[in-house]
């Protein structure tokens, strides 16, 4: 039984991620992901609000998701009617994507990287037509294997 007197953590306030080039990262997060810069406190750090979440961009050497790794990654919630159009928007901006997939036949997922190599996920919990027809990942009993290194690119945005 949960202890009602136990202190509880609140909602996630922000995530700070490493980037090798702050200027490029700010352009990507505002121009491609539609964010707005909300803080520029020094030459090596900025915060961008994307989809209601604050993402801190910290210029530093190294630290992002390894090219062949699924973790860590950060997920954006997508509605069913925005899922595929947003994937097309990413592609039109030079962002590499892969085939969307499902775990249980009701949700849809797709990974992409920012120019720094940080891994992000588009996550549509429900409402995507034909989600049950998407391939299942091998971890969910299917055959889809995601080629994470293939998501790396040189952004020309």
N, C-alpha and C positions, 0 to 999 in steps of 0.2 A: 504494500500500500504506500503511495507517495506521501512524503512528509510535506504538509501544506505550509509548515513554518520554515522550510528550507528556502534560502534565497534562490532566485531563478535568474538566469541570464536573459537579457532582452533580445530584441531583434538584431541581426547583423547590421552594423552601422556602415562599415566600409571594408574594402580589401585593398591592400597596397601591393603592387606587383613590380617586379624589376623590369627595366627597359634599358637598352644600351644607348638609345638616341631619343631624348625627351622631345625634341622638336618633331621628329617623325611620329612618335607615339601620340602626341597631342593632335596632330593632323589626322591620324587614323581614327582615333576615338571620337573626334568631332565630325569629320567629313564622311567616314564610312559607317560608323555605328550611331551617328546622330546625337552624340553627347554634347554637353556644354561644360566649358571650363568653369569651375567654381572657386578654385584657389590656385594661386601661383605664389608660393611662399619663399622660394629661393630658386636659383638657376638649375637645380637638379631635381626638383619635385613640383608636381602639379596634381590637382584633383579634378576629375571629370565625372559629372553625373551622367550615367547611361542607364536608361530604363528605370529610373528611380533609385539606382544604387550608386554609391560613390566609389570610384576606382582611383586609388592613389597611384601615380606613375612616378617611380623612383629611379632616376638614372644611376646605373651602376654596372659594373662588369659581371656578367654571369648571373645565374640564379633562376632562370626560367625553366619551364618543363623540358626535359630531355627530348630530343627528336623522336625517339622510339617509345615514349612513355604516354600512358593515358592519365597519369596523375602526377602532379596536381593539375586540376582543371577547374574552370569557373563557368557556371551555367546561367544563361538568360532564359527566362520563361517566354514562350511564344504562343500566340493564339493559332488555331488551326488555319484561319484565313491569311495569316501573315507568314507562316512557316516557309512555304515554297517561294513566295515573292522575296523574302529576305535572303534566302539562299541565292536566288538569281541576282539580287543586289550585291551580295558579297562577290560573286563571280565577276560581275561587271566592273568591280573595283579591284580586280586582280588578286582576290583572295582565293586560295585553293580550298576546295571542299571535297566531300566524298558522298557516297550514296546514303541517304537517310535510312535509319534502321529502327527496330523496335525490340523491346524485351518481352512484352506481354501481349502485343497485338492491339493495344489501345493508345499507347504513347508513341511519339516520334522523336528521334534524337539525331543530331549531326554535329560533328566537331569541326572547328577551324582554328587557325592560329592568327594572332596579331603579328605584325612585322617583327616583333622582338622574339617570337617563338613561344609566347604564353599560349596555352591551350584553352579554348573556350568551347562551350557546348550550347547549341540551341535545343531547348527542351520544350516540347509541346505535350503537356500531360494528357489532354483529351481534346477532341474536336477536329482532328485531322481526318478528312474523308479517306477511306481506304488504308488507315494505319495498320489494319490487320493483314494487309497484303505486303507490307514492308518486310524486307529480310530481317531475320533475327541474328543477333551477334552470337558468336561461338559461346560466349559466357552465358547466353540465355538458351542454349540448346540448338542454335542455328549454325549456319555455315559462314556467315559474314565475318571477315577479318579486316579490320581497319588498318590501312597502311599509314601509320602516323608520320613516318619520315616524309612521305609524299605531300604532307600538308605544309611543309616548310617552303618558303618562297622569298624572293627579293621583291619587296613592294615597290611599285613604280608609281604610286598614287600622287 
